[in-house]
Amino acid sequence: MGKLFENVLLITIDSLRADRISIYGHKIDTPNFEELTKHGYIFLNASANSPGTPSSFPSILTSTYPMMYGGYGRITNSRPYLPIYLKKSLDSEIITIGVNSNAFLSRHFGYSMGFDMFFDGLQNSKIKMSISNLLMVKLRPALGYAPYLDWKKLNVRLKYSILKALSKEKSFFAWIHYMDVHIPYLYSSKLKNILNKRKLRMINNIIIRMSRGESINIPENLIDEIKFLYDEGVIRIDSAIGDILDFLEKYDILDDTVIIVTSDHGDEFMEHGGLGHMPKLYEELLHIPLIISNQNLPKKKIDTLVDQLDIAPTIADVFGLPFHSKWLGRSLLSIHSLKDKVIISEVANSTISAKVDKSLWKIAVRNRKWKLHFYVSSSTSELYDLTVDPYELQDISNEQPEIVQKLMKIIGDHIKNVHWSNFEYRLTRTIKNLKLKGKI
């Protein structure tokens, strides 16, 4: 099968939960999200495979689970990394572009592999910062700025890279990751940020303290203010998408480009006692937006259960490529044959971190009706009936032992697959080290 379209643009938005944009029912003005869904697929039941950036991106870009192949954090050579696969398969036919401002997605963690042009805002692979840069990170929140590059600066870099690809008459795969919804929460007005810097510092400090495990009583009016600030970030991202759509249309490549929009995870607003994105596996952190848009696709809402594992195979399908043998997802372009899948999500760290701690391994498995949380070290579980308890408030594991047993079989098989992949990873690494030392 040949190419379906010439180009793919993957847009990932840090911390964006599905229920905070208009296309999923939220009362907010996001016209560019709406524009994307005029021609294309909106997936109503898309799930993240983990609740944090370091742990979810292996699923997005390698179609494998976070705890496989040595765990998450750095992209190991054993993982089937999408940009490398595209370059090996299409060679000189394609230009690969990566643009982000998240240290967890930097070249230091292996994310630059396979990209012809890669920008992460870092000067070198060791994440060294000059004194002036370090001071700016400390001072920006007080001045009304965030300690990352905003969408306008990232879009400039993306457009520049796409124009270089067009000048060489090549197809492109471009990935851009936005941080504007992520903490620190800010107003869209710089003046308002300066005038309210004490309040912003207080709000963001509370979120950071809670992400470190502190228990803090939050008044309802403060939660409302946090949600308002979060929505301000969503509106800025909508502007970012509009800017990119205008650019693609200006250079007459909108029809030739499939745009995939999703997020790595959501954020919590005290639904389960926290703020931000702690390592929990509840739906406010796992239910993510997913849109596949192109002018030549019909408008369709799809209720099928899908997850981040399906993104890399979908991109390969656009380019007419067979799927990598290690990928665990499926293409989402064949909407008429899509069936519900069992969703597995997992995490194993104490706070927002790229460091895996297996003693903290949590696994959740869900189908259309049931969702089971399993805590590996304590062998305890929680069961929720999502059809009557979508917010996961009433644990009924003691009332449904047969359901728990059935879902535990799936988790047991998953744990075996993770252990096998990690054995393969360690064996491959050992052989490589022996070769480097000239012993084999």
C-alpha positions as CSV (number, residue, x, y, z in Angstrom):
1,M,0.0,0.0,0.0
2,G,1.3,3.5,-0.9
3,K,1.2,6.7,0.9
4,L,-2.2,8.0,1.9
5,F,-0.9,11.5,2.5
6,E,2.5,13.3,2.0
7,N,3.0,14.6,5.5
8,V,2.2,14.1,9.2
9,L,2.2,16.7,11.9
10,L,1.9,15.3,15.4
11,I,0.9,17.9,18.0
12,T,1.2,16.8,21.6
13,I,0.0,19.1,24.4
14,D,1.4,18.6,27.9
15,S,-1.2,18.1,30.7
16,L,-4.3,18.5,28.5
17,R,-7.3,16.5,29.8
18,A,-10.1,15.8,27.3
19,D,-12.9,17.3,29.3
20,R,-11.4,20.9,29.2
21,I,-11.9,21.6,25.5
22,S,-15.1,22.4,23.7
23,I,-15.1,19.4,21.4
24,Y,-15.5,17.2,24.5
25,G,-18.3,19.3,25.9
26,H,-16.5,22.0,28.0
27,K,-17.9,25.5,27.7
28,I,-14.8,27.2,26.4
29,D,-14.0,29.1,23.1
30,T,-11.6,26.9,21.2
31,P,-12.5,27.5,17.5
32,N,-9.3,26.0,16.1
33,F,-9.9,22.7,17.8
34,E,-13.4,22.9,16.3
35,E,-11.9,23.6,12.9
36,L,-9.8,20.4,13.1
37,T,-12.8,18.2,13.7
38,K,-14.7,19.6,10.7
39,H,-12.7,17.2,8.6
40,G,-11.5,14.1,10.5
41,Y,-11.9,11.8,13.4
42,I,-12.4,12.7,17.1
43,F,-11.9,9.8,19.5
44,L,-14.2,10.1,22.5
45,N,-12.5,7.4,24.5
46,A,-8.8,7.8,24.1
47,S,-6.6,6.9,27.1
48,A,-3.0,7.6,28.1
49,N,-0.9,4.6,29.1
50,S,0.6,6.6,31.9
51,P,0.0,9.8,33.9
52,G,3.3,11.6,33.4
53,T,5.5,12.9,30.5
54,P,8.5,10.6,31.0
55,S,6.3,7.5,31.3
56,S,3.7,8.2,28.6
57,F,5.9,9.2,25.7
58,P,7.4,5.7,25.2
59,S,3.8,4.6,24.4
60,I,3.2,7.6,22.1
61,L,6.4,7.3,20.1
62,T,7.4,3.6,20.4
63,S,4.0,1.9,20.8
64,T,5.2,0.0,23.8
65,Y,4.3,0.1,27.5
66,P,6.2,2.4,29.9
67,M,7.8,-0.3,32.0
68,M,9.1,-2.3,29.0
69,Y,12.7,-2.4,27.7
70,G,14.4,-1.0,30.7
71,G,11.6,1.2,31.9
72,Y,10.9,4.8,31.0
73,G,12.9,8.0,31.1
74,R,15.5,7.5,28.5
75,I,14.5,6.1,25.1
76,T,16.6,2.9,25.0
77,N,17.9,1.4,21.7
78,S,15.7,-1.7,22.3
79,R,12.5,0.3,21.8
80,P,11.0,0.6,18.3
81,Y,11.3,4.4,18.1
82,L,9.1,5.9,15.5
83,P,11.5,8.6,14.0
84,I,14.2,5.9,13.6
85,Y,11.7,3.6,11.9
86,L,10.5,6.3,9.5
87,K,14.1,7.2,8.5
88,K,15.1,3.6,8.0
89,S,12.0,2.8,6.0
90,L,11.7,6.0,3.9
91,D,15.4,7.1,4.0
92,S,15.9,10.2,1.8
93,E,12.2,10.5,1.0
94,I,11.3,12.1,4.3
95,I,12.5,14.8,6.7
96,T,11.9,14.2,10.4
97,I,11.4,17.3,12.6
98,G,11.1,17.4,16.4
99,V,10.3,20.6,18.4
100,N,9.7,20.8,22.1
101,S,10.7,22.7,25.3
102,N,10.4,19.9,27.9
103,A,13.6,18.6,29.5
104,F,12.1,15.1,29.8
105,L,11.8,15.0,26.0
106,S,15.3,16.4,25.3
107,R,18.3,14.9,23.5
108,H,19.6,14.0,27.0
109,F,16.9,11.3,27.2
110,G,17.4,10.0,23.7
111,Y,14.5,11.8,22.0
112,S,16.6,13.4,19.3
113,M,17.3,10.0,17.7
114,G,16.1,9.6,14.2
115,F,15.3,13.3,13.7
116,D,16.9,15.3,10.9
117,M,16.1,18.5,12.7
118,F,15.6,18.5,16.5
119,F,15.1,21.4,18.8
120,D,14.7,21.1,22.6
121,G,15.9,24.5,23.8
122,L,19.1,23.0,25.3
123,Q,22.6,23.9,24.2
124,N,24.0,20.4,24.5
125,S,23.1,16.9,25.4
126,K,24.2,17.2,29.1
127,I,21.5,19.7,30.0
128,K,24.0,22.4,31.1
129,M,22.6,25.8,31.6
130,S,24.5,29.1,31.7
131,I,24.1,31.2,34.8
132,S,21.9,33.7,32.9
133,N,19.6,30.9,31.7
134,L,19.4,29.5,35.2
135,L,18.5,32.9,36.6
136,M,15.7,33.3,34.0
137,V,14.2,29.9,35.0
138,K,14.1,31.2,38.6
139,L,12.9,34.7,37.8
140,R,10.4,34.0,35.0
141,P,7.4,33.0,37.2
142,A,7.9,36.2,39.3
143,L,8.0,38.2,36.1
144,G,4.9,36.6,34.6
145,Y,6.6,34.1,32.4
146,A,6.8,30.3,32.4
147,P,10.2,28.5,32.6
148,Y,9.8,27.0,29.2
149,L,9.4,28.3,25.7
150,D,5.8,29.3,24.8
151,W,3.9,28.3,21.7
152,K,4.9,31.3,19.7
153,K,8.6,30.5,19.9
154,L,8.1,26.8,19.2
155,N,5.9,27.6,16.2
156,V,8.6,29.8,14.7
157,R,11.0,26.8,15.0
158,L,8.5,24.4,13.5
159,K,7.7,26.6,10.5
160,Y,11.3,27.2,9.8
161,S,12.0,23.4,9.8
162,I,9.0,22.6,7.6
163,L,10.0,25.3,5.1
164,K,13.5,23.6,4.9
165,A,11.8,20.3,4.2
166,L,9.6,21.9,1.5
167,S,12.7,23.5,-0.1
168,K,14.1,20.0,-0.6
169,E,10.8,18.7,-2.0
170,K,10.6,16.1,0.7
171,S,7.7,14.7,2.7
172,F,7.9,15.4,6.4
173,F,7.0,13.9,9.8
174,A,6.9,16.8,12.3
175,W,6.3,16.5,16.0
176,I,5.7,19.6,18.2
177,H,5.1,19.4,22.0
178,Y,3.5,22.4,23.7
179,M,3.9,23.3,27.4
180,D,1.4,26.2,27.7
181,V,-1.2,24.2,29.7
182,H,1.4,22.8,32.1
183,I,2.2,24.4,35.4
184,P,3.1,27.1,36.3
185,Y,-0.4,28.3,35.6
186,L,-0.4,31.8,34.2
187,Y,-2.9,34.3,32.8
188,S,-2.7,35.1,29.1
189,S,-2.1,38.8,29.9
190,K,1.5,39.6,30.8
191,L,0.3,42.6,32.7
192,K,-2.2,40.5,34.7
193,N,0.6,38.1,35.6
194,I,2.7,40.9,37.0
195,L,-0.2,42.5,38.9
196,N,-1.2,39.1,40.3
197,K,2.3,37.6,40.8
198,R,1.8,36.9,44.5
199,K,-1.4,35.0,43.9
200,L,0.2,33.1,41.0
201,R,3.2,32.2,43.1
202,M,0.9,31.0,45.9
203,I,-1.1,28.8,43.6
204,N,1.8,27.3,41.8
205,N,3.7,26.7,45.0
206,I,0.7,24.8,46.4
207,I,0.6,22.6,43.3
208,I,4.3,21.9,43.6
209,R,4.1,21.1,47.3
210,M,1.2,18.7,46.7
211,S,3.2,17.0,43.9
212,R,5.8,16.3,46.5
213,G,3.3,14.5,48.7
214,E,2.1,17.2,51.0
215,S,-1.6,17.2,52.1
216,I,-3.1,20.6,51.8
217,N,-6.7,21.7,52.3
218,I,-7.8,23.7,49.2
219,P,-10.8,26.0,49.4
220,E,-13.4,25.6,46.6
221,N,-12.9,29.1,45.3
222,L,-9.2,28.4,44.8
223,I,-9.9,25.3,42.8
224,D,-12.2,27.4,40.6
225,E,-9.3,29.9,40.1
226,I,-6.9,27.0,39.2
227,K,-9.4,25.8,36.6
228,F,-9.7,29.3,35.1
229,L,-5.9,29.5,34.8
230,Y,-5.8,26.1,33.3
231,D,-8.4,27.1,30.7
232,E,-6.3,30.2,29.9
233,G,-3.6,27.8,28.8
234,V,-6.0,25.8,26.7
235,I,-7.1,29.0,24.9
236,R,-3.4,29.8,24.2
237,I,-2.9,26.3,22.7
238,D,-6.0,26.9,20.5
239,S,-4.3,30.0,19.2
240,A,-1.1,27.9,18.5
241,I,-3.1,25.4,16.5
242,G,-4.8,28.2,14.5
243,D,-1.4,29.7,13.7
244,I,-0.1,26.4,12.3
245,L,-3.3,25.8,10.3
246,D,-2.8,29.3,8.7
247,F,0.8,28.4,7.9
248,L,0.0,25.1,6.3
249,E,-2.8,26.7,4.2
250,K,-0.5,29.6,3.2
251,Y,2.1,27.2,1.8
252,D,-0.7,25.0,0.2
253,I,0.2,21.9,2.2
254,L,-2.8,21.6,4.4
255,D,-4.6,19.1,2.2
256,D,-1.4,17.0,2.0
257,T,-0.9,16.9,5.8
258,V,-2.5,14.7,8.4
259,I,-2.7,16.5,11.7
260,I,-2.8,14.3,14.8
261,V,-3.5,16.2,18.1
262,T,-3.3,14.5,21.5
263,S,-1.8,14.9,25.0
264,D,0.5,12.9,27.2
265,H,-1.8,13.0,30.2
266,G,-4.3,15.2,32.1
267,D,-4.2,17.2,35.3
268,E,-6.1,16.6,38.5
269,F,-8.3,19.2,40.2
270,M,-8.7,17.5,43.6
271,E,-10.8,14.7,42.2
272,H,-8.6,12.2,44.2
273,G,-7.0,14.6,46.6
274,G,-4.4,16.2,44.5
275,L,-3.4,18.8,41.9
276,G,-1.3,18.6,38.8
277,H,-0.3,15.1,37.7
278,M,0.8,12.9,40.4
279,P,1.5,9.2,39.6
280,K,-2.1,8.0,39.9
281,L,-4.2,6.1,37.3
282,Y,-7.6,7.7,37.6
283,E,-9.5,8.9,34.5
284,E,-8.9,12.7,35.1
285,L,-5.2,11.9,34.4
286,L,-5.7,9.2,31.7
287,H,-8.7,10.4,29.5
288,I,-7.0,12.5,26.8
289,P,-8.1,14.2,23.6
290,L,-7.2,12.5,20.3
291,I,-8.0,14.0,16.9
292,I,-6.9,12.9,13.4
293,S,-7.6,15.7,10.9
294,N,-7.3,16.2,7.2
295,Q,-9.4,18.1,4.6
296,N,-10.0,14.8,2.8
297,L,-11.3,12.8,5.8
298,P,-15.0,12.7,6.7
299,K,-16.2,14.2,10.0
300,K,-16.8,11.4,12.5
301,K,-17.0,10.9,16.2
302,I,-15.6,7.5,17.3
303,D,-16.5,5.9,20.6
304,T,-14.1,3.0,20.4
305,L,-11.6,2.5,23.2
306,V,-8.2,3.5,21.9
307,D,-4.9,4.5,23.5
308,Q,-1.5,6.0,22.9
309,L,-0.1,2.8,21.7
310,D,-2.1,3.3,18.5
311,I,-0.4,6.6,17.5
312,A,2.9,5.3,16.0
313,P,1.2,2.6,13.9
314,T,-1.3,5.2,12.6
315,I,1.5,7.5,11.5
316,A,3.2,4.5,9.8
317,D,-0.1,3.7,8.0
318,V,-0.3,7.3,6.7
319,F,3.1,6.8,5.0
320,G,2.1,3.3,3.7
321,L,4.5,1.5,5.9
322,P,4.1,-1.9,7.5
323,F,4.0,-1.9,11.3
324,H,7.2,-2.5,13.3
325,S,7.2,-6.1,14.8
326,K,7.5,-4.7,18.4
327,W,4.6,-2.2,18.2
328,L,1.6,-3.1,20.3
329,G,-0.9,-0.7,18.9
330,R,-3.0,-0.6,15.7
331,S,-3.8,2.0,13.0
332,L,-6.7,4.2,13.8
333,L,-7.4,5.0,10.1
334,S,-9.4,1.8,9.6
335,I,-12.3,3.2,11.6
336,H,-14.9,0.8,10.2
337,S,-13.1,-2.2,11.6
338,L,-11.9,-0.7,14.9
339,K,-13.0,-2.6,18.0
340,D,-12.7,-1.9,21.7
341,K,-9.4,-2.9,23.2
342,V,-8.4,-3.5,26.8
343,I,-6.5,-0.4,28.0
344,I,-3.5,-0.9,30.3
345,S,-1.9,2.0,32.0
346,E,1.0,2.0,34.5
347,V,3.4,4.1,36.4
348,A,6.3,3.5,38.9
349,N,7.5,6.7,40.5
350,S,6.7,8.7,43.6
351,T,6.5,12.2,42.2
352,I,6.9,13.8,38.8
353,S,10.1,12.0,37.7
354,A,11.8,10.0,35.1
355,K,13.3,7.7,37.7
356,V,11.6,4.3,37.9
357,D,11.0,2.7,41.3
358,K,9.6,-0.8,40.9
359,S,8.4,-0.9,44.5
360,L,5.8,1.8,43.4
361,W,4.6,0.0,40.3
362,K,0.9,0.6,39.7
363,I,-1.1,-1.0,36.9
364,A,-4.6,-0.2,35.8
365,V,-6.7,-2.3,33.3
366,R,-10.0,-1.2,31.9
367,N,-12.6,-2.2,29.4
368,R,-15.9,-0.5,28.5
369,K,-17.4,-1.3,32.0
370,W,-14.8,-2.2,34.5
371,K,-11.5,-0.7,35.7
372,L,-9.1,-2.4,38.1
373,H,-6.2,-0.6,39.8
374,F,-3.5,-3.0,41.0
375,Y,-0.6,-2.0,43.4
376,V,2.1,-4.5,42.7
377,S,4.2,-4.3,45.9
378,S,1.2,-4.6,48.3
379,S,-0.9,-6.9,45.9
380,T,-3.9,-4.7,46.7
381,S,-6.5,-3.6,44.2
382,E,-9.4,-1.3,43.6
383,L,-12.3,-2.0,41.2
384,Y,-14.7,0.6,39.7
385,D,-17.8,0.2,37.5
386,L,-17.2,3.0,35.0
387,T,-20.8,2.8,33.7
388,V,-22.3,4.0,37.0
389,D,-19.1,5.5,38.7
390,P,-17.1,7.2,35.9
391,Y,-15.2,9.3,38.5
392,E,-13.9,6.2,40.3
393,L,-15.2,7.1,43.8
394,Q,-16.6,3.8,45.0
395,D,-14.3,0.8,45.2
396,I,-16.3,-2.4,44.8
397,S,-13.5,-4.9,44.6
398,N,-14.8,-6.9,47.6
399,E,-18.2,-7.2,45.9
400,Q,-17.0,-8.4,42.6
401,P,-14.3,-11.0,43.2
402,E,-14.9,-12.8,39.8
403,I,-14.4,-9.5,37.9
404,V,-11.2,-8.8,39.9
405,Q,-9.9,-12.3,39.1
406,K,-10.6,-11.9,35.4
407,L,-8.9,-8.5,35.1
408,M,-6.0,-9.7,37.3
409,K,-5.3,-12.4,34.6
410,I,-4.7,-9.6,32.1
411,I,-2.5,-7.8,34.5
412,G,-0.5,-11.0,35.2
413,D,0.1,-11.5,31.5
414,H,1.2,-7.9,31.2
415,I,3.7,-8.2,34.0
416,K,5.1,-11.3,32.3
417,N,5.5,-9.4,29.0
418,V,7.2,-6.5,30.8
419,H,9.7,-8.9,32.5
420,W,10.4,-10.7,29.2
421,S,11.1,-7.4,27.4
422,N,13.4,-6.3,30.2
423,F,15.3,-9.6,30.0
424,E,15.7,-9.0,26.2
425,Y,16.9,-5.4,26.9
426,R,19.5,-6.5,29.5
427,L,20.7,-9.3,27.2
428,T,21.1,-7.0,24.2
429,R,22.9,-4.4,26.4
430,T,25.3,-7.1,27.8
431,I,26.2,-8.3,24.3
432,K,26.8,-4.8,23.1
433,N,29.1,-4.1,26.1
434,L,31.0,-7.3,25.4
435,K,31.5,-6.3,21.8
436,L,32.7,-2.9,22.8
437,K,35.3,-4.5,25.1
438,G,36.4,-6.9,22.3
439,K,35.4,-10.0,24.3
440,I,33.1,-11.4,21.5
